[in-house]
Amino acid sequence: MFRFFPTNYVWDLSVNLAIEMGARMGEIQEMCGPLAEAAKQPDAAGTQAFRDTWQKMADKLCGLAEEDEAKGHFLSAGEKYSRASTYLTTCERLQAHGTPDRMELYKRSLALFLKGLELKGERCQRVEIPYEGKHLSALYLPAEGVEGPQPVLVQVNGLDSTKEMIYRVGQPEALAKRGIASLMVDQPGTGEALRLQEFTARFDSEHWASRVVDYLETRDDIDSKRIGMQGVSLGGYYSPRAVAFEPRFACGVSWGANHDWRDVQKRRLEREGELPVPHYWNHVNWVWGAKDMDDFMRIAEDVHLDGVVEKIKVPFLVTHGEKDSQIPLKWAHRTYEQLINSPKRELKIFTEREGGVQHASFDNSINTSHYIADWVAEQLGGRTAAQTKK
């Protein structure tokens, strides 16, 4: 794990995520260099300082991108807009719910992300999935070199990530090269669903996951018999839950096992384990639509997989970092042990040898990402070598 702020795990988590999304080290130094003392401050003061420097860099990149556009250098401009979006996403994620101008910061990050896609000519498309009289927003990346309907992996967020983060980390491109399309969804409690549609999280993830499958079945370019689902971090709870109760999924993946999130909350109340974001309890109440801490802890009682993963009857992969600072390794073993009805269950623990030892491999995701992509390709009829066509 790259440690810029040795006393502040939450900030270093954010920096590492930004690096995985394509941040440049020189820009990281320029943004983080002035923050050594602010990193030691309480959440409110510290996160404002973090936002100021990262937003300043985004502004500078946008100015440079505008100069590129004026010269007709659209590829160069698109790259800068994309990084500006990443930096705004990173500092928005750290702000407390209700922080002034947080929504404007988020909307600007979305606009810059889409502008970057357009100018760079990337194949990723924004789509909307009908849900509860509104919609869930998603990103769709088609497979490469596939004739006819494509297999697809639905990818969902954790507690505080977004579909844009999933895309920029790079796994969808790895899947595309293996003949697998990707649908990255802001599910209830995350991203646009929470911020713009006011859909809070729910423990019965099959409720929204089934609507996602309904949508995919309407697309002529998707093979409805080859739909898999992956969840990262808290998505490591959502994914197995959805695969257990939605029989149309052909396989499932937990990228970071989250077998018993109710227990994790109890441990966090006792200050065990690291927190993923500042203002943590304020954040989880917002995500889950809880009135207060008692209400949140009541909701959290349902967020576990005991008696659930036993219902999974398709191939399922559980991955976990050996040194995960947020979710104890024992929960990966628990999920695997209870996958008794899966015809092909696998547990992969990432060690120092492979990298990706931290939570959801945020310290070095690429080897984990490709390991999962190969496994998914094997389950959904993709390809794992360039010369192999199926």
C-alpha positions in Angstrom: 0.0 0.0 0.0 1.4 3.4 -1.0 1.5 5.5 2.2 1.5 9.3 1.7 -0.2 10.0 5.0 1.1 7.4 7.6 -1.4 8.5 10.2 -4.4 8.6 8.0 -5.5 5.3 6.5 -8.7 6.8 5.0 -6.8 9.4 3.0 -4.2 6.9 1.8 -7.1 4.6 0.7 -8.4 7.5 -1.4 -5.0 8.2 -2.9 -4.4 4.6 -3.8 -7.8 4.4 -5.4 -7.0 7.5 -7.4 -3.7 5.9 -8.6 -5.6 2.8 -9.6 -7.9 5.1 -11.6 -5.1 6.7 -13.5 -3.8 9.5 -11.4 -0.3 10.8 -12.2 2.3 10.7 -9.5 3.5 14.2 -10.1 0.0 15.5 -9.7 -0.5 13.4 -6.6 2.6 15.0 -5.1 1.4 18.5 -6.0 -2.0 17.8 -4.5 -0.9 15.9 -1.4 2.4 17.7 -0.6 0.7 20.6 1.2 -1.6 18.3 3.2 0.8 16.8 5.8 -0.6 18.8 8.7 -4.2 18.7 7.5 -4.1 14.9 7.5 -3.8 15.0 11.3 -6.8 17.3 11.7 -10.4 16.2 12.6 -12.5 15.1 9.7 -14.3 18.4 8.9 -11.2 20.6 8.7 -9.1 17.9 7.1 -11.4 16.9 4.3 -12.0 20.5 3.3 -8.3 21.0 2.9 -8.1 17.8 0.9 -10.9 18.9 -1.3 -9.3 22.3 -1.9 -6.1 20.9 -3.3 -7.7 18.2 -5.4 -10.3 20.5 -6.8 -7.6 23.0 -7.7 -5.8 20.4 -9.7 -9.0 19.5 -11.5 -9.5 23.1 -12.3 -6.0 23.4 -13.7 -6.4 20.3 -15.9 -9.7 21.6 -17.2 -8.0 24.8 -18.2 -5.3 22.9 -20.0 -7.9 20.7 -21.7 -9.7 23.8 -23.0 -6.4 25.0 -24.6 -6.1 21.6 -26.2 -9.6 21.8 -27.5 -9.0 25.2 -29.0 -6.1 23.6 -31.0 -8.3 20.7 -32.1 -6.2 18.3 -29.9 -9.3 16.4 -28.6 -7.5 13.3 -27.5 -5.2 15.3 -25.3 -8.1 17.2 -23.9 -10.1 14.1 -23.2 -7.3 12.6 -21.2 -7.1 15.7 -19.0 -10.9 15.9 -18.5 -10.8 12.2 -17.5 -8.1 12.8 -14.8 -10.0 15.9 -13.6 -13.1 13.8 -13.2 -11.1 11.2 -11.2 -9.7 13.9 -8.9 -13.2 15.4 -8.3 -14.6 11.9 -7.6 -11.8 11.3 -5.1 -12.4 14.5 -3.1 -16.2 14.3 -3.3 -16.1 10.8 -1.8 -14.5 12.2 1.3 -17.0 14.9 2.0 -19.7 14.5 4.7 -23.3 14.2 3.6 -24.8 17.6 3.5 -21.5 19.4 2.9 -22.2 22.6 0.9 -21.7 22.2 -2.9 -21.1 18.5 -2.6 -23.8 17.8 -5.1 -22.4 20.3 -7.6 -19.0 18.7 -7.2 -20.4 15.3 -7.9 -22.4 16.5 -11.0 -19.3 18.2 -12.4 -17.3 15.0 -12.0 -20.0 13.1 -14.0 -20.0 15.7 -16.7 -16.2 15.7 -17.1 -16.2 11.9 -17.1 -18.6 11.8 -20.0 -16.7 14.5 -21.8 -13.5 12.6 -21.4 -15.1 9.4 -22.9 -16.4 11.4 -25.9 -13.2 13.2 -26.7 -11.1 10.1 -26.3 -13.4 8.0 -28.4 -13.8 5.4 -25.7 -16.4 2.7 -26.4 -18.0 3.0 -22.9 -21.6 4.2 -23.0 -23.9 5.5 -20.3 -27.3 3.6 -20.0 -30.4 3.8 -17.8 -32.2 0.8 -16.3 -35.9 1.2 -15.4 -36.3 0.9 -11.6 -39.1 1.9 -9.2 -40.6 4.5 -11.6 -37.2 6.1 -12.1 -34.0 4.5 -13.3 -30.6 3.2 -12.2 -27.6 4.6 -14.1 -25.0 2.3 -15.5 -22.0 2.2 -17.8 -21.9 -0.4 -20.6 -18.7 -1.6 -22.3 -19.1 -4.1 -25.1 -16.8 -7.0 -25.6 -14.2 -7.1 -28.3 -14.2 -9.6 -31.2 -17.5 -11.3 -30.5 -20.0 -12.0 -33.2 -23.6 -12.3 -32.0 -25.0 -12.0 -28.5 -22.2 -11.4 -25.9 -21.8 -12.7 -22.3 -21.8 -9.9 -19.7 -20.6 -9.4 -16.2 -22.7 -7.1 -14.1 -20.4 -5.1 -11.7 -21.7 -3.3 -8.6 -20.1 -0.9 -6.1 -19.3 -1.2 -2.5 -20.3 1.2 0.3 -18.7 4.3 -1.2 -17.6 3.6 -4.7 -19.2 4.5 -8.1 -19.5 3.0 -11.6 -17.0 5.6 -12.8 -14.4 4.3 -10.4 -15.1 0.7 -11.5 -14.5 1.6 -15.1 -11.4 3.7 -14.6 -9.7 1.0 -12.5 -9.6 -1.0 -15.7 -11.2 -4.4 -15.2 -13.9 -3.8 -17.8 -11.2 -3.4 -20.5 -9.6 -6.6 -19.3 -13.0 -8.4 -19.6 -13.6 -6.9 -23.1 -10.4 -8.4 -24.4 -11.6 -11.7 -23.2 -14.9 -11.4 -25.0 -17.0 -10.4 -22.0 -19.1 -7.2 -21.9 -19.4 -5.2 -18.7 -22.4 -3.4 -17.1 -21.2 -1.2 -14.2 -24.2 -0.2 -12.1 -24.7 2.5 -9.5 -27.0 0.4 -7.4 -29.2 1.8 -4.6 -27.1 3.4 -1.9 -24.3 4.4 -4.3 -23.4 6.9 -7.0 -26.2 8.4 -9.0 -28.8 6.1 -7.4 -28.2 7.7 -4.0 -27.2 11.2 -4.9 -29.6 12.0 -7.8 -32.4 9.4 -7.4 -32.5 9.1 -3.6 -32.5 5.3 -3.7 -31.0 4.1 -0.5 -29.3 0.7 0.1 -31.3 -2.4 0.8 -30.2 -5.8 2.2 -32.2 -7.7 -0.4 -30.0 -7.0 -3.3 -31.9 -9.4 -5.6 -34.7 -6.7 -5.6 -32.6 -4.4 -7.9 -30.4 -7.0 -9.4 -33.4 -8.8 -10.9 -34.4 -5.5 -12.6 -30.9 -5.3 -14.0 -31.2 -8.8 -15.5 -34.7 -7.8 -16.9 -33.0 -4.9 -18.7 -30.2 -7.1 -20.1 -32.7 -9.5 -21.5 -34.1 -6.7 -23.6 -30.8 -6.2 -25.4 -30.2 -8.1 -28.6 -26.4 -7.9 -28.1 -26.5 -9.8 -24.8 -26.7 -13.5 -24.3 -29.2 -13.8 -21.5 -27.9 -17.3 -20.6 -24.5 -15.9 -19.9 -24.9 -13.1 -17.3 -22.6 -13.1 -14.3 -22.4 -10.7 -11.3 -19.5 -9.3 -9.4 -19.5 -7.1 -6.3 -16.5 -5.2 -4.9 -16.1 -4.5 -1.1 -19.7 -4.3 0.3 -20.6 -5.6 -3.1 -19.0 -8.8 -1.8 -22.2 -9.0 0.2 -24.6 -7.8 -2.5 -23.3 -10.1 -5.3 -23.7 -13.5 -3.5 -27.0 -12.4 -2.1 -28.3 -11.5 -5.5 -26.9 -14.6 -7.2 -28.5 -16.8 -4.5 -32.0 -15.5 -5.1 -31.9 -14.6 -8.8 -31.5 -17.9 -10.7 -30.8 -16.1 -14.1 -27.2 -15.3 -13.0 -24.8 -17.9 -14.5 -21.9 -17.2 -12.1 -20.9 -14.8 -9.3 -17.8 -13.1 -7.8 -17.0 -11.4 -4.5 -14.1 -9.1 -4.9 -13.5 -8.7 -1.2 -15.6 -11.1 0.9 -18.2 -9.3 3.1 -19.9 -12.2 4.6 -21.1 -10.6 7.8 -21.3 -6.8 7.6 -23.5 -6.6 10.7 -20.5 -7.9 12.7 -18.1 -5.5 11.0 -20.3 -2.6 12.2 -20.3 -3.9 15.8 -16.5 -4.1 15.7 -16.3 -0.6 14.2 -18.3 0.7 17.1 -15.6 -0.8 19.3 -12.9 0.9 17.1 -11.7 -2.4 15.5 -10.5 -2.3 11.9 -10.1 0.7 9.6 -12.9 2.9 8.3 -13.3 3.5 4.5 -14.4 7.1 4.6 -14.4 10.1 7.0 -17.6 10.9 8.8 -18.3 7.2 8.7 -21.4 6.9 10.8 -23.0 9.9 9.1 -22.2 8.3 5.8 -23.7 4.9 6.5 -26.9 6.5 7.9 -27.2 8.4 4.6 -26.5 5.3 2.5 -29.0 3.1 4.2 -31.7 5.7 4.9 -31.4 5.3 8.6 -33.0 7.9 11.0 -30.3 7.4 13.7 -27.6 5.0 14.9 -30.1 2.7 16.5 -32.1 2.5 13.3 -28.9 1.8 11.3 -27.8 -1.0 13.6 -31.2 -2.5 13.3 -30.9 -2.4 9.5 -27.4 -3.8 9.6 -28.7 -6.9 11.4 -29.9 -8.2 8.0 -26.7 -7.6 6.1 -25.1 -11.1 6.4 -24.8 -14.2 4.2 -25.5 -17.0 6.8 -28.2 -19.1 5.3 -27.9 -17.3 2.0 -24.8 -18.6 0.1 -26.0 -22.2 0.6 -28.6 -21.4 -2.0 -26.1 -20.6 -4.8 -26.2 -23.2 -7.5 -23.8 -21.7 -10.0 -20.0 -21.3 -10.1 -18.8 -18.7 -7.6 -15.4 -17.1 -6.9 -14.4 -15.5 -3.6 -11.3 -13.3 -3.5 -9.8 -11.5 -0.6 -6.6 -9.7 0.3 -4.4 -11.4 2.9 -3.8 -8.1 4.8 -7.3 -6.6 4.4 -7.5 -3.8 7.0 -11.3 -3.5 6.9 -12.8 -6.9 6.6 -11.2 -9.9 8.4 -10.0 -12.7 6.3 -12.1 -15.2 8.2 -15.2 -13.9 6.4 -13.8 -15.1 3.1 -13.3 -18.5 4.5 -16.9 -18.4 5.9 -18.4 -17.6 2.5 -16.4 -20.3 0.8 -17.3 -22.9 3.4 -21.0 -22.2 3.0 -21.0 -22.4 -0.8 -21.9 -26.1 -0.5 -24.2 -26.2 -3.5 -22.1 -24.3 -6.0 -20.9 -26.7 -8.7 -17.6 -24.8 -8.8 -16.6 -22.8 -5.8 -13.1 -21.2 -5.5 -11.4 -19.2 -2.8 -8.4 -17.1 -3.9 -6.4 -15.2 -1.2 -4.0 -12.6 -2.6 -0.6 -12.5 -0.9 2.4 -10.3 -1.1 3.7 -12.4 -4.0 0.8 -11.5 -6.2 0.0 -8.1 -4.7 -3.5 -6.8 -4.0 -3.3 -7.8 -0.3 -5.3 -4.8 1.0 -9.1 -4.4 1.0 -10.5 -5.2 -2.5 -6.9 -5.1 -3.7 -6.9 -1.3 -3.8 -3.2 -1.3 -3.2 -2.5 -3.1 -6.5 -5.6 -4.3 -8.3 -4.3 -5.4 -11.7 -3.3 -9.0 -10.9 -6.5 -9.5 -9.0 -8.5 -7.9 -11.8 -7.0 -10.2 -14.5 -7.3 -13.3 -12.3 -11.1 -12.6 -11.9 -11.4 -11.8 -15.6 -9.8 -15.1 -16.6 -12.1 -17.0 -14.2 -15.2 -15.2 -15.5 -14.2 -15.9 -19.1 -13.9 -19.6 -18.3 -17.4 -19.6 -16.8 -19.2 -17.5 -19.4 -17.5 -18.9 -22.5 -15.1 -16.0 -23.2 -11.4 -16.4 -24.1 -8.2 -16.3 -22.1 -5.7 -16.1 -24.9 -5.7 -13.7 -27.9 -5.4 -16.5 -30.4 -8.4 -18.5 -29.0 -11.8 -17.7 -30.3 -15.1 -19.1 -29.0 
